[in-house]
Each structure stands twice: as structure tokens, then as C-alpha cells.
């Protein structure tokens, strides 16, 4: 069977500092830059994805700066998009509220589209779960009530980034992915188990009874 080649436009945007550019870099280059660089206007990334049936898809990712929400070019940016990722930071409630503003802009500009893009609500920075401010139920309810697919990723660790992009493209093309194919996209994040030093009681007569230990999984 001959390879079938396709091209898809993916659009990412929302609040500044939500990590969307890091997501783009992780998907396209498999890298992560710890320093923050605000996207001014528009940036581009791309990567070829292989789907079942030898279907090759060139995924073109448009990284839209958060300040573009009031820009005159927003309708041009949206034109021809097959997939839209609304990205927010799970540790930043304001970024989640901003996603609702972007949803209104998208609806306004795509109300006459015959084939509207697939929209995915992407909660980023799941590696900071202990600092989460946006509840899981809030994320899911907002997504489902607005016809979006609720998803989580971590640009820092790479957790489910490639899988999320590949699944979205496959869904748009109506190409089913088997469980084995989906699991093969999951990155194994390695961590180090660090055993903390044992704390001794100030009283030697009680040290043997009061001694304890714990383990922490550190991922970096």
C-alpha cells in the first residue's frame, strides 16, 4: 500500500505563561526549555506523524500569543485550522478563566464554518499536581459543556504530549488507534527514589523505638 500523505493545521493559544510554547517544543523537538519566552504574535512548529494504514501527516502547529485575543488577525490565524488546543496552567486559575474568553472568540470567528475544528481543553503542568488550583471536575465540566475534549499533559516531563497530538489528528481523520498503538506513544518518565535520612530521637533510650524512614519519588 502506498503511503498517504496529509497536512493538518493545529492551533494553540490561551493565557501567557501557560506553557503552550513549551508544549510545541516538546512535541516538535522533544526538548524542554526551563526559561520563559513570551510568544509575540505567532510562531510555527511542525512534525510528521505516522498513523495506521501508512498515513503520514505533517502536523503544522501555530503557536498564537495570548495577547492576540484582541488582534485584528485572529480570524486569519483560525482559518483552515483542523484542531485547536486551548491551553491553561492547572496551577493558575486566571489562565483557566482566560480559556473561556478564548472560547468566545473562537465561536465568534468560526460560527459560519461548515467543518469546524476539533477543540481540546489542555491542562498543562500536571507535574505540579500539588500546586493545582483548578479542580479536575471544573476542567471536565467546562470542556464537556463547550463541546471540547478534556485532556491533561506535562510539557516539562513530556507526559502524554505526543500521544495527545497523535490521537487528535487520528480522530480528525477518523482513523482508530488500537490500545497497543496508544500505549506505545506513552513516554516512560524515569524518577529516582530517594530515601531520607533516619531521624534519631534526642533521647538515646527511645531512639530504637522512635526511628522512622520515608521515601520520595523525585522526577526532574
ZAMARGU-4260 file (C-alpha; in steps of 0.2 Angstrom, whole numbers, plus 5000, padded with zeros to 4 digits):
<rodrens>
0) 5000/5000/5000 | 5007/5017/4995 | 5009/5030/5009 | 4996/5043/5010 | 5002/5060/5015
5) 4991/5073/5023 | 4994/5090/5031 | 4985/5097/5046 | 4985/5114/5054 | 4985/5114/5073
10) 4982/5130/5083 | 4987/5133/5101 | 4983/5148/5112 | 4977/5155/5128 | 4984/5165/5143
15) 5003/5170/5143 | 5014/5158/5153 | 5003/5143/5152 | 5017/5133/5144 | 5010/5132/5126
20) 5026/5136/5118 | 5035/5123/5129 | 5021/5110/5123 | 5025/5115/5105 | 5044/5112/5108
25) 5041/5096/5117 | 5030/5089/5103 | 5041/5095/5088 | 5058/5094/5095 | 5056/5083/5111
30) 5065/5097/5121 | 5060/5107/5136 | 5067/5125/5139 | 5065/5130/5158 | 5066/5149/5154
35) 5051/5158/5149 | 5049/5167/5132 | 5033/5176/5129 | 5026/5172/5111 | 5024/5189/5102
40) 5011/5187/5088 | 5014/5170/5080 | 5027/5156/5080 | 5027/5139/5070 | 5032/5121/5073
45) 5030/5105/5064 | 5032/5087/5065 | 5027/5072/5054 | 5016/5059/5062 | 5013/5041/5056
50) 4996/5034/5058 | 4989/5016/5054 | 4987/5012/5036 | 5004/5020/5032 | 4996/5038/5033
55) 5009/5051/5035 | 5003/5068/5042 | 5013/5084/5043 | 5007/5092/5058 | 5009/5111/5057
60) 5007/5119/5074 | 5003/5138/5075 | 5008/5145/5092 | 4997/5160/5095 | 5002/5173/5108
65) 4990/5176/5122 | 4989/5195/5118 | 4982/5191/5101 | 4965/5188/5108 | 4961/5207/5103
70) 4971/5207/5087 | 4964/5210/5070 | 4972/5195/5063 | 4964/5182/5074 | 4951/5177/5060
75) 4966/5174/5048 | 4975/5163/5061 | 4960/5152/5064 | 4956/5150/5045 | 4959/5132/5040
80) 4963/5125/5057 | 4959/5107/5060 | 4962/5106/5078 | 4963/5119/5092 | 4971/5117/5109
85) 4965/5129/5122 | 4980/5128/5134 | 4980/5133/5153 | 4991/5131/5168 | 4982/5119/5181
90) 4991/5129/5195 | 4985/5146/5188 | 4966/5149/5190 | 4967/5165/5179 | 4974/5156/5165
95) 4959/5144/5166 | 4947/5159/5166 | 4956/5166/5151 | 4952/5150/5141 | 4933/5154/5142
100) 4937/5171/5134 | 4946/5162/5120 | 4932/5150/5118 | 4920/5165/5115 | 4932/5172/5102
105) 4934/5156/5093 | 4915/5153/5092 | 4913/5171/5085 | 4925/5168/5072 | 4920/5151/5067
110) 4901/5152/5068 | 4899/5150/5049 | 4912/5136/5047 | 4905/5121/5038 | 4918/5110/5046
115) 4923/5117/5062 | 4939/5111/5070 | 4941/5099/5084 | 4944/5109/5100 | 4953/5101/5115
120) 4955/5109/5133 | 4973/5106/5138 | 4978/5107/5156 | 4997/5109/5157 | 5009/5107/5171
125) 5002/5091/5179 | 5020/5088/5186 | 5015/5102/5198 | 4999/5092/5204 | 5002/5098/5222
130) 5000/5116/5217 | 4984/5113/5207 | 4971/5127/5209 | 4959/5121/5195 | 4949/5106/5201
135) 4948/5091/5189 | 4929/5092/5189 | 4929/5110/5184 | 4941/5106/5170 | 4930/5092/5164
140) 4913/5101/5166 | 4919/5116/5156 | 4926/5106/5142 | 4910/5095/5140 | 4898/5109/5142
145) 4908/5118/5127 | 4910/5103/5116 | 4928/5101/5120 | 4939/5086/5124 | 4946/5087/5141
150) 4965/5082/5142 | 4980/5084/5153 | 4998/5084/5149 | 5015/5090/5156 | 5027/5099/5144
155) 5041/5098/5157 | 5041/5079/5158 | 5033/5075/5141 | 5019/5065/5149 | 5006/5061/5135
160) 5011/5076/5124 | 5015/5066/5108 | 5000/5054/5112 | 4988/5069/5113 | 4993/5076/5097
165) 4993/5060/5088 | 4976/5055/5095 | 4969/5072/5090 | 4975/5070/5072 | 4969/5052/5071
170) 4952/5057/5077 | 4950/5071/5064 | 4954/5059/5051 | 4943/5046/5058 | 4957/5033/5060
175) 4955/5022/5075 | 4970/5019/5086 | 4971/5002/5095 | 4975/5001/5113 | 4993/4995/5109
180) 4996/5009/5097 | 4990/5022/5110 | 5001/5014/5124 | 5016/5014/5113 | 5015/5033/5112
185) 5016/5035/5131 | 5033/5041/5137 | 5041/5032/5152 | 5046/5045/5164 | 5060/5039/5175
190) 5062/5045/5193 | 5074/5042/5207 | 5068/5035/5223 | 5077/5045/5237 | 5077/5038/5255
195) 5078/5051/5268 | 5090/5050/5282 | 5083/5042/5298 | 5079/5054/5312 | 5085/5049/5329
200) 5076/5054/5345 | 5085/5066/5356 | 5084/5053/5370 | 5095/5038/5366 | 5084/5026/5377
205) 5070/5029/5365 | 5079/5030/5348 | 5076/5012/5343 | 5058/5014/5345 | 5056/5032/5338
210) 5066/5029/5322 | 5057/5030/5306 | 5060/5032/5287 | 5051/5038/5271 | 5054/5038/5253
215) 5051/5052/5240 | 5050/5050/5221 | 5059/5064/5213 | 5056/5067/5195 | 5067/5080/5186
</rodrens>
